[in-house]
Amino acid sequence: MSEEETTDAVTALHDLSAVDMIAGFRTRQFTPSEVLDDVLAHIDVWEPHIKALYAFDPDGARVAAKASTERWQNGESNKPLDGVPVTIKDNIATKGTPVPLGTATTRLVPADADAPPAARLREAGAIIFSKTTMPDFGMLSSGLSSFHPLTRNPWDLRQNPGGSSAGAGAAAAAGYGPLHLGTDIGGSVRLPACWCGLVALKPSLGRVPIDPPYVGRVAGPMTRTVDDAALMMSVMAKPDRRDGMSLPPSDFHWKALDKPARKLRIGLLLDAGAGQAPEQDVREVVVKAAKAFEVTGSAVSEVKGILTPEMIAGLDGFWRARLWDDLSKMAPDQRSKTLPYILKWAEGGAKLSGVDVIRGFNTTMAMRAGAAKLFADIDYLVSPVSPVVKFAAEFAAPLNDPDRPFEHICYTVPWNMADNPAISINGGYDAAGFPIGVQIIGRRFDDLGVLAMAKAFETLRGPQRPWPSAPGR
């Protein structure tokens, strides 16, 4: 039987969830080495087509898997992720590996230490076998990069996987093992999850410590199931002194996601207040998802978005200036290596006054205030993740226009600026079978509640299409 020839009764090892992998290791149905070998064989089939990986280290992974196998066989394993394969996004440091930030401008120097989320995964026994690709400085919702090869979407190689956690999204959809770690400052785990049919949680700011920290920037799990996302959170959500915004320890029981149905006030957001309007297929999938919660007794009502075009324009200016500050310090020949789209976009920051930039930053405070007011009247919010179903692999963004760069992130970016936890989960498909994500947002710090809502929706949404098969298979 080939790796792609599975039946309803048999799941290939590379397609197992992390929860099922751990159960299989514990009962000695298979070993970490066998799982890794199957994942590596699957990567050999897919990677020439999707180009999701950076710093791929199969030999080092085999050594780690062998040690994990011996621990399980000797009854010595006591780590929650012992032997489970995981990928880490390019911009999350792993000791000994350069951090290019997706751009050819970066001087490649090996990292001195694991960043907090990578450290927690490694301490938990996960096998970090590769980093994953991202666009320049993480400032695109795309698999386009001046450093990495073009990353493509496994569901349709002509389409974009999204970004900036592009490689993580493509790898998860293709079946490169169950656990993938991305980062998100405006939608960068949720957008690839939307376009790749995945689950991705943007936690509350500080829930998963990160280094270097920044306003709105979080690390979050990208998986195929909610249970696996919760499993990753149980490992990563621990304080770390390197992150000055790290939250105190919580007493969350991350795996306790099955809760009895209760009456909730759920807002349905179809108009973000700015940016692109959702395409009809997106709208239909999101409305259906919201109405599914009515079955459990929840009350669903449509609400208004908290954004204005002025807020998005202000955030655009602030982020342009932020990146131009970095680029302006480079020699011209080094700066010129930046992806042209990003360079043109960032150069706009050079023309802004200090007052312009402060006004732009202050829009983040307005978003925070708007979110607090909205969640005074609702428990959870259901919305699109992306207004568009898909866009071309070669594009930097759905509109592919550096003068209109953020009109597709108006459903995702407010929750970064307001610190609300938000999750993307597949809600349906277009006529061609391409996935369409649904977003569920909760109040600040209600990460567990958001996961529980997504877990409930996994049951309510009905059967899913099979994961994509590699070309020629």
C-alpha positions as CSV (number, residue, x, y, z in Angstrom):
1,M,0.0,0.0,0.0
2,S,1.4,3.4,-1.0
3,E,1.3,6.4,1.3
4,E,-1.7,7.8,-0.5
5,E,-3.7,4.6,-0.6
6,T,-5.7,4.8,2.7
7,T,-9.1,3.6,3.5
8,D,-11.8,4.9,5.8
9,A,-10.5,2.5,8.5
10,V,-6.8,3.4,8.1
11,T,-5.2,6.8,8.4
12,A,-1.7,7.3,7.1
13,L,0.8,8.1,9.9
14,H,1.5,11.6,8.5
15,D,-2.2,12.4,8.6
16,L,-2.7,11.5,12.2
17,S,-3.5,14.2,14.7
18,A,-1.0,14.9,17.4
19,V,-3.5,13.6,20.0
20,D,-3.8,10.3,18.0
21,M,0.0,10.1,17.6
22,I,0.6,10.3,21.3
23,A,-2.1,7.6,21.9
24,G,-0.4,5.4,19.3
25,F,3.0,5.9,20.9
26,R,1.6,5.1,24.3
27,T,0.0,1.8,23.1
28,R,3.0,0.9,20.9
29,Q,1.0,0.8,17.7
30,F,3.8,2.7,16.0
31,T,6.9,4.6,17.0
32,P,8.1,8.2,16.6
33,S,10.7,7.0,14.1
34,E,8.0,5.3,12.0
35,V,5.9,8.5,12.0
36,L,8.8,10.7,11.0
37,D,9.8,8.4,8.2
38,D,6.3,8.5,6.8
39,V,6.2,12.3,7.2
40,L,9.5,12.6,5.4
41,A,8.4,10.3,2.6
42,H,5.3,12.5,2.2
43,I,7.3,15.6,2.1
44,D,9.4,14.2,-0.7
45,V,6.2,13.9,-2.8
46,W,4.8,17.3,-2.0
47,E,7.7,19.7,-1.4
48,P,8.8,20.1,-5.1
49,H,5.3,21.5,-5.8
50,I,4.6,23.7,-2.8
51,K,8.0,24.9,-1.5
52,A,6.8,25.2,2.2
53,L,10.1,24.5,4.0
54,Y,13.2,26.4,5.1
55,A,16.2,24.9,7.0
56,F,14.8,21.4,6.5
57,D,16.8,19.0,8.8
58,P,15.7,15.4,8.2
59,D,18.9,13.9,9.6
60,G,18.7,15.8,12.9
61,A,15.0,14.9,13.1
62,R,15.8,11.2,12.7
63,V,18.2,11.4,15.6
64,A,15.6,13.0,17.8
65,A,12.9,10.5,16.7
66,K,15.2,7.6,17.6
67,A,15.7,9.0,21.1
68,S,12.0,9.5,21.5
69,T,11.3,6.0,20.3
70,E,13.7,4.6,22.9
71,R,12.0,6.6,25.6
72,W,8.6,5.3,24.7
73,Q,9.8,1.7,24.4
74,N,11.5,1.9,27.8
75,G,8.5,3.5,29.5
76,E,10.4,6.7,30.2
77,S,8.4,9.2,28.2
78,N,6.8,11.9,30.3
79,K,6.6,14.7,27.8
80,P,3.3,15.9,26.4
81,L,4.5,16.1,22.7
82,D,7.3,13.4,22.8
83,G,8.0,12.3,19.3
84,V,5.4,14.5,17.5
85,P,6.8,16.3,14.3
86,V,6.4,20.1,14.3
87,T,7.4,23.0,12.0
88,I,8.4,26.5,13.2
89,K,8.0,29.6,11.1
90,D,11.1,31.3,9.8
91,N,10.8,34.3,12.1
92,I,10.6,32.3,15.4
93,A,14.2,31.7,16.4
94,T,15.5,28.2,16.8
95,K,19.0,27.7,18.2
96,G,21.7,27.4,15.5
97,T,19.5,28.4,12.6
98,P,19.6,31.8,10.9
99,V,16.4,33.9,11.0
100,P,16.1,35.5,7.5
101,L,12.6,37.0,8.1
102,G,11.7,36.0,4.6
103,T,13.9,38.6,3.0
104,A,17.1,38.6,1.0
105,T,18.2,41.7,2.9
106,T,18.9,39.8,6.2
107,R,22.5,38.8,7.0
108,L,22.3,35.1,7.9
109,V,23.6,34.6,11.5
110,P,22.7,31.5,13.5
111,A,20.3,32.2,16.4
112,D,21.8,32.0,19.9
113,A,18.7,30.4,21.4
114,D,15.2,29.1,20.9
115,A,12.6,31.8,21.1
116,P,10.0,31.2,23.8
117,P,7.4,29.2,21.8
118,A,10.0,27.1,20.1
119,A,11.7,26.4,23.4
120,R,8.4,25.3,25.0
121,L,7.7,22.9,22.1
122,R,11.2,21.4,22.2
123,E,11.0,21.0,26.0
124,A,7.7,19.1,25.5
125,G,9.5,16.6,23.3
126,A,8.3,17.8,19.9
127,I,10.6,17.1,17.0
128,I,11.4,20.3,15.1
129,F,12.3,19.0,11.7
130,S,12.1,22.2,9.7
131,K,11.3,25.9,9.6
132,T,8.7,27.2,7.2
133,T,8.6,30.0,4.7
134,M,7.3,33.6,5.0
135,P,7.2,36.8,2.9
136,D,9.6,39.7,3.5
137,F,9.4,40.9,7.1
138,G,6.1,39.1,7.5
139,M,4.3,42.1,5.9
140,L,2.3,40.2,3.2
141,S,-0.6,37.9,3.3
142,S,1.2,35.8,0.7
143,G,3.7,33.1,-0.1
144,L,5.8,35.6,-2.1
145,S,9.3,36.3,-0.8
146,S,12.7,37.7,-1.9
147,F,14.5,35.0,0.1
148,H,12.3,31.8,-0.1
149,P,11.0,30.2,-3.3
150,L,7.3,30.9,-4.1
151,T,5.1,28.9,-1.7
152,R,1.9,27.5,-3.3
153,N,-1.4,26.2,-1.9
154,P,-1.8,22.4,-1.8
155,W,-5.6,22.7,-2.6
156,D,-4.8,24.4,-5.9
157,L,-1.2,25.0,-6.9
158,R,-2.3,28.1,-8.9
159,Q,-3.5,29.7,-5.7
160,N,-1.9,31.5,-2.8
161,P,-1.5,29.8,0.6
162,G,-1.8,33.2,2.3
163,G,0.6,34.6,4.8
164,S,2.6,35.6,6.4
165,S,2.7,32.1,7.9
166,A,2.7,30.8,4.3
167,G,4.8,27.7,4.6
168,A,3.1,26.7,7.8
169,G,-0.3,26.8,6.2
170,A,0.9,24.9,3.1
171,A,2.7,22.3,5.1
172,A,-0.3,21.7,7.4
173,A,-2.7,21.3,4.5
174,A,-0.3,19.0,2.6
175,G,0.1,16.7,5.7
176,Y,3.7,17.5,6.9
177,G,2.7,16.2,10.3
178,P,0.1,17.7,12.7
179,L,1.6,20.7,14.4
180,H,2.8,24.0,12.9
181,L,3.7,27.2,14.6
182,G,3.1,30.6,13.0
183,T,2.9,34.3,14.0
184,D,0.1,36.8,13.6
185,I,0.1,40.6,13.7
186,G,-2.8,41.3,11.4
187,G,-4.1,37.9,10.3
188,S,-0.9,35.9,9.6
189,V,-2.0,32.6,11.1
190,R,-5.7,33.0,10.4
191,L,-5.5,34.0,6.8
192,P,-3.4,31.0,5.6
193,A,-5.6,28.8,7.8
194,C,-8.7,30.2,6.0
195,W,-7.2,29.6,2.5
196,C,-5.7,26.2,3.5
197,G,-8.7,24.7,5.3
198,L,-7.0,24.7,8.8
199,V,-7.5,25.6,12.4
200,A,-5.4,28.6,13.6
201,L,-5.7,30.4,16.9
202,K,-4.5,34.0,17.4
203,P,-4.2,34.0,21.2
204,S,-4.7,37.0,23.4
205,L,-1.6,39.1,23.5
206,G,0.9,37.7,25.9
207,R,-0.8,34.3,26.2
208,V,2.1,32.7,24.2
209,P,5.3,34.6,25.0
210,I,7.3,35.7,22.0
211,D,10.7,37.3,21.4
212,P,10.9,40.0,20.1
213,P,7.5,41.2,21.4
214,Y,5.6,43.9,19.6
215,V,2.1,45.5,19.6
216,G,-0.4,43.0,18.4
217,R,2.2,40.3,17.6
218,V,1.5,36.8,18.8
219,A,2.5,33.2,18.0
220,G,-0.2,30.7,17.5
221,P,-0.9,27.1,16.5
222,M,-1.8,26.0,13.0
223,T,-3.3,22.5,12.9
224,R,-6.0,20.4,11.3
225,T,-8.1,20.0,14.4
226,V,-9.1,22.1,17.4
227,D,-7.9,19.5,19.8
228,D,-4.4,19.7,18.4
229,A,-4.5,23.5,18.7
230,A,-5.4,23.2,22.3
231,L,-2.6,20.7,22.8
232,M,-0.1,23.1,21.5
233,M,-1.5,25.9,23.7
234,S,-1.2,23.7,26.8
235,V,2.6,23.6,26.1
236,M,3.2,27.1,24.8
237,A,1.1,29.2,27.2
238,K,3.6,29.6,29.9
239,P,5.2,32.8,31.0
240,D,8.7,33.8,29.8
241,R,10.7,36.7,31.2
242,R,11.9,37.6,27.7
243,D,8.5,38.9,26.8
244,G,7.5,41.9,28.9
245,M,3.9,41.5,27.8
246,S,3.8,37.8,28.9
247,L,0.6,37.0,30.8
248,P,0.8,35.4,34.3
249,P,0.3,31.6,34.6
250,S,-3.2,30.5,34.0
251,D,-5.1,27.5,35.5
252,F,-6.7,26.7,32.1
253,H,-7.4,23.1,31.4
254,W,-6.7,23.5,27.7
255,K,-8.0,20.0,26.8
256,A,-11.4,20.4,28.4
257,L,-13.2,21.8,25.3
258,D,-16.4,19.7,25.4
259,K,-18.9,22.0,27.2
260,P,-22.7,21.6,27.4
261,A,-24.6,23.8,25.1
262,R,-25.7,27.1,26.7
263,K,-27.4,30.2,25.5
264,L,-24.9,32.7,24.2
265,R,-25.2,36.1,22.6
266,I,-23.4,35.7,19.2
267,G,-22.7,38.6,16.9
268,L,-22.6,38.1,13.2
269,L,-20.2,40.5,11.5
270,L,-20.6,40.7,7.7
271,D,-19.5,44.4,7.2
272,A,-16.2,45.2,8.8
273,G,-16.8,48.9,8.3
274,A,-13.8,49.2,5.9
275,G,-12.0,47.2,3.3
276,Q,-13.2,44.7,0.7
277,A,-16.8,43.4,1.0
278,P,-17.0,39.6,1.4
279,E,-17.6,37.6,-1.8
280,Q,-20.9,35.8,-2.0
281,D,-19.4,32.4,-1.3
282,V,-17.7,33.7,1.8
283,R,-20.9,35.4,3.0
284,E,-23.0,32.3,2.6
285,V,-20.5,30.1,4.5
286,V,-20.2,32.6,7.4
287,V,-24.0,33.1,7.7
288,K,-24.5,29.3,7.7
289,A,-21.8,29.0,10.5
290,A,-23.5,31.6,12.7
291,K,-26.9,30.0,12.2
292,A,-25.5,26.6,13.2
293,F,-25.0,28.0,16.7
294,E,-28.7,28.8,16.9
295,V,-29.3,25.0,17.1
296,T,-27.5,25.0,20.5
297,G,-29.9,27.7,21.8
298,S,-27.7,30.7,21.2
299,A,-29.1,34.0,19.9
300,V,-27.5,35.4,16.8
301,S,-27.8,39.0,15.7
302,E,-26.0,41.0,13.0
303,V,-23.6,43.7,14.4
304,K,-21.7,46.6,12.9
305,G,-18.0,46.5,12.4
306,I,-15.7,48.7,14.4
307,L,-13.4,49.9,11.7
308,T,-13.4,53.0,9.5
309,P,-11.4,53.6,6.3
310,E,-9.5,56.2,8.3
311,M,-8.4,53.6,10.8
312,I,-7.0,51.3,8.2
313,A,-5.3,54.2,6.4
314,G,-3.7,55.2,9.7
315,L,-2.5,51.7,10.5
316,D,-1.1,51.4,7.0
317,G,0.9,54.6,7.6
318,F,2.2,53.5,11.0
319,W,3.3,50.1,9.7
320,R,5.0,51.7,6.6
321,A,7.0,54.1,8.9
322,R,7.9,51.2,11.2
323,L,9.4,49.1,8.3
324,W,11.0,52.2,6.7
325,D,12.8,52.8,9.9
326,D,14.5,49.4,9.5
327,L,15.1,49.7,5.7
328,S,16.5,53.2,5.9
329,K,19.4,52.0,8.1
330,M,20.5,49.6,5.3
331,A,23.0,50.4,2.6
332,P,21.2,51.1,-0.7
333,D,22.5,47.9,-2.3
334,Q,21.2,45.8,0.6
335,R,17.9,47.6,0.8
336,S,17.3,47.0,-3.0
337,K,17.2,43.2,-2.3
338,T,13.8,43.7,-0.7
339,L,10.8,42.4,-2.5
340,P,9.8,45.3,-4.9
341,Y,6.2,45.3,-3.7
342,I,7.3,45.7,0.0
343,L,10.0,48.2,-0.8
344,K,7.6,50.4,-2.7
345,W,5.1,50.1,0.1
346,A,7.6,50.9,2.8
347,E,9.0,53.9,1.0
348,G,5.7,55.6,1.6
349,G,6.7,55.8,5.3
350,A,9.6,58.1,4.5
351,K,7.1,60.8,3.5
352,L,5.1,60.8,6.7
353,S,5.5,63.3,9.5
354,G,5.8,62.4,13.1
355,V,2.3,63.6,13.7
356,D,1.1,61.3,10.8
357,V,2.7,58.3,12.4
358,I,1.3,59.0,15.9
359,R,-2.1,59.5,14.4
360,G,-1.7,56.1,12.7
361,F,-0.6,54.4,15.9
362,N,-3.6,56.0,17.7
363,T,-6.0,54.1,15.5
364,T,-4.9,51.0,17.3
365,M,-6.3,52.5,20.5
366,A,-9.5,53.3,18.7
367,M,-9.8,49.7,17.6
368,R,-9.3,48.6,21.2
369,A,-12.0,50.9,22.4
370,G,-14.4,49.7,19.6
371,A,-13.8,46.1,20.5
372,A,-14.5,46.6,24.2
373,K,-17.8,48.4,23.4
374,L,-18.8,45.6,21.0
375,F,-18.1,42.8,23.4
376,A,-20.1,44.5,26.2
377,D,-23.2,43.3,24.4
378,I,-22.1,39.9,23.0
379,D,-20.2,36.8,24.1
380,Y,-18.7,35.8,20.8
381,L,-18.4,37.2,17.3
382,V,-18.6,35.2,14.0
383,S,-17.2,36.7,10.9
384,P,-15.3,36.0,7.7
385,V,-11.5,35.6,8.0
386,S,-10.9,36.8,4.4
387,P,-13.4,38.7,2.2
388,V,-12.1,36.7,-0.8
389,V,-12.1,33.0,-1.5
390,K,-8.7,32.8,-3.2
391,F,-6.1,34.7,-5.2
392,A,-3.2,33.9,-7.5
393,A,0.0,32.3,-6.1
394,E,2.1,35.0,-7.7
395,F,0.3,37.9,-6.1
396,A,1.6,39.8,-3.0
397,A,-2.0,40.2,-1.8
398,P,-5.6,39.8,-3.1
399,L,-5.6,43.2,-4.7
400,N,-1.8,43.1,-5.5
401,D,-1.6,46.9,-5.1
402,P,0.9,48.4,-2.6
403,D,-1.3,51.5,-2.5
404,R,-4.2,49.4,-1.2
405,P,-2.4,46.8,0.9
406,F,-4.7,46.1,3.8
407,E,-8.3,46.0,2.5
408,H,-8.3,42.2,2.9
409,I,-7.3,42.2,6.6
410,C,-10.2,44.3,8.0
411,Y,-11.8,41.2,9.5
412,T,-8.6,40.0,11.2
413,V,-6.4,43.0,12.2
414,P,-8.8,44.6,14.8
415,W,-8.4,41.7,17.1
416,N,-4.6,42.0,17.1
417,M,-4.8,45.6,18.1
418,A,-7.5,44.9,20.7
419,D,-5.8,41.7,22.0
420,N,-8.9,39.6,21.6
421,P,-8.4,35.8,20.9
422,A,-9.6,34.8,17.5
423,I,-9.7,31.5,15.7
424,S,-10.0,30.5,12.0
425,I,-11.7,27.2,11.3
426,N,-12.8,25.8,8.0
427,G,-16.5,26.5,7.4
428,G,-17.1,25.2,3.8
429,Y,-16.0,25.3,0.2
430,D,-16.6,27.0,-3.0
431,A,-17.9,25.2,-6.1
432,A,-14.4,24.1,-7.0
433,G,-13.8,22.6,-3.6
434,F,-11.5,25.4,-2.3
435,P,-11.8,25.9,1.5
436,I,-13.4,29.0,3.1
437,G,-12.6,29.9,6.7
438,V,-14.9,31.2,9.4
439,Q,-13.6,33.3,12.3
440,I,-14.7,33.1,15.9
441,I,-13.6,36.0,18.2
442,G,-14.0,36.2,22.0
443,R,-13.4,38.7,24.7
444,R,-9.8,39.5,25.8
445,F,-8.2,36.5,27.6
446,D,-11.1,34.1,26.7
447,D,-8.8,31.9,24.7
448,L,-10.2,28.7,26.1
449,G,-13.8,29.8,25.3
450,V,-12.8,30.6,21.7
451,L,-11.3,27.1,21.4
452,A,-14.4,25.6,22.9
453,M,-16.6,27.4,20.4
454,A,-14.5,26.2,17.5
455,K,-14.7,22.7,19.0
456,A,-18.5,22.9,19.0
457,F,-18.4,24.2,15.4
458,E,-16.3,21.2,14.3
459,T,-19.3,19.0,15.2
460,L,-21.9,21.4,13.8
461,R,-20.3,22.0,10.4
462,G,-20.7,18.4,9.1
463,P,-18.4,16.3,7.0
464,Q,-15.3,17.8,5.5
465,R,-13.7,17.1,2.1
466,P,-10.6,14.9,2.0
467,W,-7.3,16.7,2.3
468,P,-5.6,17.4,-1.1
469,S,-3.5,14.8,-2.7
470,A,-0.1,15.5,-4.3
471,P,-0.1,16.1,-8.1
472,G,0.2,12.8,-10.0
473,R,-1.2,10.8,-7.1
